[in-house]
Amino acid sequence: MNLIEKVENFVHRYFISLLIAVYFTAIFFPNFGIAIRSVHIGAISIPILMLGFLLINAGMGIDLKSLNNLKSNSMLLIYGLSANILIPIAFISLLMIALQFWHNADEVQHILVGLALVASMPIAGSSTAWSQNANGNLTLSLGLVLFSTILSPFTTPIALHSVGFMTNGDYSEDLHELAGSGAGWFLLMTVIIPTGLGIFLNIILGKQRASSSKKKLKLFNFAILLILNYSNAAVSLPQIARNPDWDFLSVTTCISFILCFTTFLSGWVISRLCKTNRTDKVALIYGLGMNNNGTGSVLASIALADHPQVFLPIIIYNLVQYLVAGIVDRVFFYRAE
């Protein structure tokens, strides 16, 4: 094993710890992260370029030929895609009712808007890696990622409009405005096109060469993901750390855990109702449990820069998502091997 492979294995094993370290770095040394956000190459910002690279890499991992086997899983795919958009919206609806007596109305809006951006994003490409590690159905996992990404210019506005009706004032206007024009084009340019480019490169290079290239870029992929999280966290975490609102932090963390467990659980429930085998169950659990929060945070930084506290639910949820994924893998799948 060479040095790069050793570093890659280290980063993969301690990714959650590194993510926490990145957030602390953003609190005490935010200037570099803010500077990254201000740099543009032409009309494209550095965070958007980093996001594009991650999605090109994810696209290179999608083997279109293997998706031919999706015919036997077509109903599971439909159920999974439907649940991915409907369950988080239903959760946010119940949350709006539960928080109507919360003492700070602005905090409620921050939580609802932040979770709206989480809920409206397509399934994370990283879910396929978690699924593969747990010996899940990779074809179904890739199908969930690919089709949720393709449908995102349509499903994301639906989710944003839905939560827009639950919020009020400037927050509601921002969500409706974002859903009405910005989100669709943003997802087309920053998600659909890079993912499509990655798939195209996979076809051109061939499966073996594409897989080899992806492995070489994996460490770089981890680095970009950490830098992107650092840059996004630098916007809001220093201000929150200077004047911590402990009840807001506590309730946001609790809600993030509950929503995350709910989405992971929904994959298990669908698998039970459909009486699937173990491999399909794994793919559904990780597919429904993990959303592309990198895209959500970049979108928030562009459209909701005047509401920096909206970033907090996204940042916390991103960390919680990896924690829950690790717990699910360790408790339910690792012991089953």
N, C-alpha and C positions, 0 to 999 in steps of 0.2 A: 504494500500500500504506500503510494507516494505522499508527499507533504500536502498537496492540494486535497486529496481524498481524506486525509486525516483531519484537516481543517473543516472540510465539508461535513464529515461525520460529527465533529465536535459541535458545529453550529446547529446541525439538525437535532442533535440530542439535547442541547441546552437553549433551544430557540426561545422558549418562553422566558427564561432567565435573561437572555439578551434583550428581549422585547421590553421587559421591565427596566433593565438598565438604560435602554434608549429613552424611555419615558422620563427617568430621573435626569438623564443628560439634558433633555429638553427643558426641564424645570430650571436647572442651574446654568445652562449654557444655551439659551434659545437663539442667540443672534445669528449663528451660522444657519440654523434651520430656517429662520425668517429670510435670510439672504438668499438661500436656495430658491425660495418661492418667488423672489423678485427677478430672478434671472430668466430671460426669454431668448430663445433661438428663433428669430423671426417673430411670428405671432404665437408660438407655442412655448409654454412655460416648462421649466425643468421637471416639476412633478408630473405633468402630463406625459412628457417623454419617458420618464421612469415607469409610469403606469403602462404606457404603450409597450415598453420592452418586456415587462412581466407578462402581458397578454400575448405578445408574439411567442414568447417561450411556452406559454400554456397552450397556444394553438399548435405548436410543433409537436405537442404530446398527444394530439387528437388524430387517431388513425381512422380515416373515413371508411376504409374497407371493413374494419371491425364493427362499424355501426350497422352493417347489413344484418347483423344478428339481433338488432333491436326489434325486429318484427315480432319475435316471441315475447318481448317485454314491452310492447307498445302501450298496453293498458297501465302498467306500472309507471311508465314514463309520463303518461297523461295525468295519472293520480299525483305523481311526484311534483310535476310542474304546477298543477293546480294548487296543491297544498303549499308550495313554496311562496305563492303570492297571497293566498287567502288566509292561512293560519296567522301570519304576523299581523295582518290588517285586523282580523278578529281580536287578537290579543291587544292591540293598541286601542281598539274600541272599548274593550272591557277596562283597560287601564285608564282611559279618559274618565270613565264613570267612577272608578275607584279613587282617582286623584282629585275629584272635583272639590273636596273639602281640604285639600292641602293648603297650608298657610301662605304659600307664595305662588301666585298665578303664573308669573314669568318662568319659574322653575318647571312648572308643569308643561309649559309651551316648549321649553328647551328640550325636555325629555321626549315629548311627542314628536317634535320635528327631527331630533337626532335619530330616534328609532324609525321614523318614516324613511329616512335615507338608508338605514340599514336594511329595512324590510323590502325596499323597492329595488335593491340591487340583484343582479343575477347570481347564480350559484358560483361559489369560488372554485377556481381551477385547482386549488390546493386540496379540495375534497377528494379528488381522484387519487392523490398520493396517499392520503389517510386510508382511503378505501382499499387501495392496492396493498398497502402494508398489512391490512387486516384480512387479506385474501377475499376481498369483495368482488362483485361482478364489475369489472372494469368497463365493459361495453355500456352497461346501464349507467355507470358513474359518468363516463364521457358524454353519453347522450343527454343526461340531465344538465351538465355544464354547457354543452354546445347549444341545445335548444333554449335553455333559459337565457343564454347570451343573445341568440338570434331574436328572441321575442322581447328582449328588454326595452327596445324603443317603444313598444306598445304596452308592456306590463308595468314598467316603471312609472309612466304618467298616470296610469290607473291607481297605483298605490299612493302616489303623491297627491293626486286629487282627493282620494278617499280620506287621507289624514288631513288634508287641507280643510275639509268640511268639519273636522273634529277640533281644529285649532281656531284661533281668532286673531283679529287685528293684523299687524304687520306679518306675523308668522304665517297666517293663513294665506295672505296675499303672496308672500314669497313662494310658498309651496305650489299654489295654483299657477303662478307665473312660470315657475320652473317646470311644472308639468306641461304647461301649454306650449312652450317653445324650446326652452333650453335643454331639458333632459334628453329628449329624443335625439337631437343633433349631437349633443355631447356624447351620448352612448354610441351613436353611429360612428363618430370620428375617433373616439378614444377606446372603444371596446370592440365593436363589430369589425372595423377595418384592421386593427392590429391582430385580432384573433384570426381573421380570414387570411392575413398575410402569413401568420405562423402555419396555418393549415396548408397554404400554397407552398411554403418552403419545405414542409414535410413531404409533399407530393414530388417536388422538384428534386430534393436531395435523396429521396428514398427512405424507407423506414429505418434501415440500419445506420445510415449516415446522419439522419435527423436525430436519432436516439443518441448517437455518439456526440453530436454537437450540443444537444440539450444537457447531457451529463457534464460537459466541459463548462457550460454556462450556469450550472446549478449554484455554485458558490457565489457567482456574481449576482444571481437572482436573489439569494438570501440577503446580500449586501444592499441591493437596491430596495428590497422590502423593508429592511430596518431603517435605511435613510429616509424613505418615504414616510414611515411612521414617525420618525423623529421630526421631520419637517412639519408634518401636520400637527403633532403634539405641541410644537414650539409656539403655535398661535394662541393656545388657550391655557395650557398647564401652568406656565409661570404666573399668570394672573390668579389662577385658582389657588396655587400654592402660597402666594403672598397673602391672600385673604380667604383661607379655606372655609367653606360652608359645609360643615360636617354632615348635617342632615341631608343636604342635597347630594353630596357624594355617596352617603350610605344608601339612600333610596334609589339612586341611579344604579349603583352596583347591584343591589338586590333585584331590581327590575331586570337588569341585563342578564343576571344569572337565570331568573325565572323564564324570560323569553328564550334564552339559549337552550335551556333544558327542554322547553316546550317544543322547539323546532326539532331538536334531536329526537325527542319522544315521538313526534308525529311520524317520523320515518319508521320507527318501530311499530307504531299502531297500524300504519298502512300495510306493513309487511305481515302483521298478524291477521288483519282482516282479509288480505289476499292470499294468505297461507303460502308465502314465498319460501324459498330455500334460504340457507344462511348467507350465501354470497349476494343475493338480491337484497336481503335485509341490511347487510353492511353498506351497500351502495346507497340505499334509501336513507339510512340514518345519517351518513356523512353528507350526502347531497342536500338534504333538507336542513341539516344543522349548520352548514357553513355558507355564508354569503360573502360576496366580493366587497369587503369594507374599504379596501384601498380606493376603489372607484368612488364609493360613497363619500369618503373623506376629501378626495380631490374635488368632487362636485360641490361639496359644502364649502370648501375654501374659496371657490369661485363665486358661487351664488349667494352664500350666506355669511360673507366675511364680516358683516355688521352685527352678527350674533355669535361671537366666539364661543359662548358656553354651549352652543349646539354641538361643538366638537366633542365635549366630554362624554356624552352617551356613546358616540361612535368609537372613541378611544377605549373606553372601558369595555364596550361590547367586543371590540376586536381582541382584547386580551382575554376576556372571559371565553370567547369562542375557542381559542387555542387551548385554554385550560380544560374546558369541557371535552373537547376532542381528545385530549390526552387522557382524561379520566375514563372516558368511554372505551378508548383503546386498551387501557391498562386493566380495567375492571372486567369488561365484557368480552373482549376479543383476544387479548394477550394470553389469558389463562386457558382460553379454549383451544389454543394451538397444540 
